[in-house]
């Protein structure tokens, strides 16, 4: 009987037909080659990995012998891969822990400042590791939910934006707390409404909008929560042009924390699966935010954010709608969602911004 033997080898020893047994990451945690990738062009494979200083690969190849031989397991991965695996494994318990704290607030139980501070520290401990949090959020796609996973992800994104804006430590602490609490009021919205697949009626939309007021009302009595945190929770759906809710305020009248969280909230929602649609890829989310939210979100913060996260996906392998695959090698400053790719198996560069490539789209991220 033929088995598949798993073995870690030098990239110089790869052969046609070998299968990548463990996803290959660059030093920022971006997936370069997915698990299950069949090596058909060893020369290109070696060239690409060498550029990212990756010199060994875990592969599978057919073997007539028993698989009880010396096999490298998933746990014996690179340090970066292990961090990602551990993050995914621990995510569900963190979500359950967050739910427990939310229930205390909802039930009006006594809540100590340390309880929420600990939740923030647990959420942000990932930043102690040198890994790509946006890649991590793609890894927990099967654990998305509309309240707890979303609150976790919005906190990570908002904290990232705050760091990029050079906010002071206390500001980052308050920003993170606000991001963690923005949707606690959704617990008081009927589940059938939150998970509705069809378009909301006007009355249903107005009912959904109440969650920001519900969230504010649940936390307003806690004196240890700063007023700017409460205001950010209440106003994070306001828009620069006045089209937001609940008050329809405009421009700089919207507090900084609310403007930051608004961007984090939209990106997290777009890249998460919802009852009424599948999740968007990061670049689909970038396109929507760059084309549909100009004038609604703080422009300076928005473009800083989009350019930063675009850079996080340099080196990402993608499949195009014409069947070709390639590696993202350059992100433009405008039309961020139309990067330049290096096509697999050649040195050909494909500029998605060029008019002749207007029909080419990135269909799947590996």
FENQUI-V732775 format. One record per pair of residues at least 12 apart in sequence whose ideal C-beta (glycine too) atoms are under 8 Angstrom apart, sorted by the first residue. I is the first residue (numbers start at 1). J is the second residue. Records with the same first field share a line. If there is no record, write none. Layout:
I = J  J
This chain:
1 = 64
2 = 62  63  64
3 = 62  63  64  65  66  67
4 = 19  60  61  62  63  67
5 = 60  61  62  63  65  67  69  71
6 = 21  58  59  60  67  71  72
7 = 58  59  60  61  71  72
8 = 56  57  58  59  72
9 = 56  57  59
10 = 55  56
11 = 45  46  49  50  54  55  56  57
12 = 46
14 = 39  42  45  46  57  59
15 = 39  42  61
16 = 39  40  41  42
17 = 38  39  40  61
18 = 38  39  59  60  61
19 = 36  37  38  39  59  60  61
20 = 33  34  35  36  37  38  39  57  58  59  60
21 = 35  58  59  60
22 = 35  57  58  74  77  81
23 = 35  81
24 = 49  54  57
25 = 78  80  81  84
26 = 52  54  315
27 = 52  53  80  130
28 = 130  131  132  135  312  315
29 = 80  83  84  130  131  132  135  136
30 = 132  135  312  313  314  315  316
31 = 135  316  317  365  366
32 = 48  49  52  54  315  316  317  327
33 = 45  49  57  317  366
34 = 317  366
37 = 366
39 = 59
40 = 345
41 = 344  345
44 = 344  345  346
48 = 327
52 = 315
58 = 72  77
80 = 130  131
83 = 129  131
84 = 131  135  136  139
87 = 126  131  136  139  140
88 = 136  139  140
91 = 140  143  149  152
92 = 143
94 = 122  123  152
95 = 143  145  148  149  152
97 = 119  122
98 = 119  123  148  151  152  180
99 = 148
101 = 115  116  119
102 = 147  148  184  187
105 = 184  218  219  222
106 = 184  187  188  218
111 = 222
113 = 224
116 = 177  180  225
117 = 173
119 = 180
120 = 155  173  176  177  180
123 = 152  155  156  176  180
124 = 155  156  159  176
126 = 156
127 = 159
132 = 312
133 = 156  157  160
134 = 282  309  312  313
135 = 312
137 = 153  156  268  271
138 = 271  282  365
141 = 272  273  279
144 = 272  273  279
146 = 183  186  194  195  274
147 = 183  184  186  187
149 = 272
150 = 183  268  269  272
151 = 179  180  181  182  183  184
152 = 180
153 = 268  272
154 = 179  180  182  183  261  264  265  268
155 = 176  179  180
157 = 179  263  264  267  268
158 = 175  176  178  179  260  261  264
159 = 172  175  176  179
160 = 308
161 = 260  263  264  301  304  305
162 = 175  176  260
164 = 304  305  308
165 = 260  301  304
174 = 226  228  229  257
175 = 232  257  260  261
177 = 225  229
178 = 228  229  230  232  233  236  257  258  261
179 = 232  261  264
181 = 215  219  229  233
182 = 212  215  232  233  236  261  265
183 = 211  215
184 = 214  215  218  219
185 = 210  211  212  213  214  215  216  217  218
186 = 211  214  215
187 = 214
188 = 210  211  214
189 = 207  208  210  211  214
190 = 207
193 = 207  208
194 = 208  275
195 = 275
196 = 275  276
197 = 275  276
198 = 276
209 = 237  245  246
212 = 233  234  235  236  237  245  246
213 = 234  246
215 = 233  234
216 = 230  233  234
219 = 233
228 = 255  257
229 = 257
231 = 255  257  258
232 = 255  257  258  261
234 = 246  258
235 = 247  249  254  255  258
236 = 258  261  262  265
237 = 262  265
238 = 254  258  262
239 = 254  262  296  297
240 = 254  259  295  296  297  298  299
241 = 295  296
243 = 296
244 = 262  296
254 = 298
259 = 297  298  301
260 = 298  301
262 = 297  298
263 = 289  297  298  301  302  305
266 = 289  293  297
267 = 285  289  305  309
270 = 284  285  288  289
271 = 285
281 = 362  364  365
282 = 309  313  365
283 = 310  313  336  337  339  362
284 = 337
286 = 306  309  310  336  337
287 = 337
289 = 302  306
290 = 302  306  335  336  337
306 = 336
307 = 331  333  336
310 = 331  336  339
311 = 331
313 = 328  331  339  365
314 = 328  329  330  331
315 = 327  328  329
316 = 328  365  366
317 = 344  365  366
318 = 341  362  363  364  365  366
319 = 362  363  364  366
320 = 341  360  361  362  363
321 = 359  360  361  362  363
322 = 360
324 = 343  344  350
325 = 343  344  366
326 = 341  342  343  344  350
327 = 341  342  344
328 = 340  341
329 = 341  342  349
332 = 353
335 = 353
338 = 351  352  353
339 = 352
340 = 352  353
